[in-house]
Amino acid sequence: MKSFQMTGDLITILSKIHSPADVKKISEKELDELCDEIRKRIIETVAKNGGHLASNLGVVELTVSLHRVFDSPEDAIIFDVSHQCYTHKLLTGRYSDFSSLRKQGGISGFTRRLESPHDFFDNGHSSTSISQGLGLLTAWDKIEKEQRESGRNPKNRKVVAVIGDGALTGGLAYEALAHAGQLSKNLIVILNDNQMSISPNNGAISRYLSTLTMTGFYQRFRYFVDNLVDKIPNSKNHIGKFIYRIKRAVKGMFLSTNFFADLGFEYVGPLDGHNIKELEENLRRVRRLPKPVIVHVLTKKGKGYSPAENDPASFHGVGPFQISDGKMEKFD
């Protein structure tokens, strides 16, 4: 881990980002520096104001990748519970106000519609993002149908629901997954798997997700084939169906059962949630798919700040603390 320094005047890249369009202009060489600056800004602010720390430090690269691939607010990015939206706020025009996080009259610690057009819902409860995304996508599909019937060109808008493995244990999430698979809407669900909610997860779902993380060989094979096919002119017209059958056969060998596939979702993953290049490459492919997709992403809570990495449960929601050692301030 890199040593932590107070941000102050050190920020050069993050302070220039006023919208997601600016995120797309960042060169690949600058992305690691941008993520470091985001983490420093979050740590510095939460150390003064309190807030949700470990979860936010874990989704920095994922959130940056989402805003580089998708076009918020034309595309909707919906965060479940939304307490992990700090990077999202910093990248959507709220950098200058970020020091007011969770203060009276300041910006909220959750997504808030009145605060920004990039926040589609006031989210503070778990397991709601998939049903919200499905409802939004259904409404947009109706609008696009009316636009086509009137001779206008509809926008190809995407809906992305970001849900953690902890929130995935809620029944509402499964109702929405089943409904989305039945409707076959092109909803994109990002499963942020850090193997924790507030404390470590237990039970059948946690064990099942752990088995999915062992399917890396199939994913490497799949993306090797996809990259190869992308280089062949008119490959989709000539050999697309053949390649699809090969991938299905290999998937059957290594993924004999997949809960998400059985619900009607294409399953992608597991991906390294701290590798922006890998995330971007896969998200760009996923964006083109006309069907519901689960993108399984592995992240580490507290990433980049050792006290939070070593004790993510204590740094889930915190009051003011000392940055140097992570000790919480005590009040009489």
Disulfide bonds with the S-S distance in Angstrom:
none
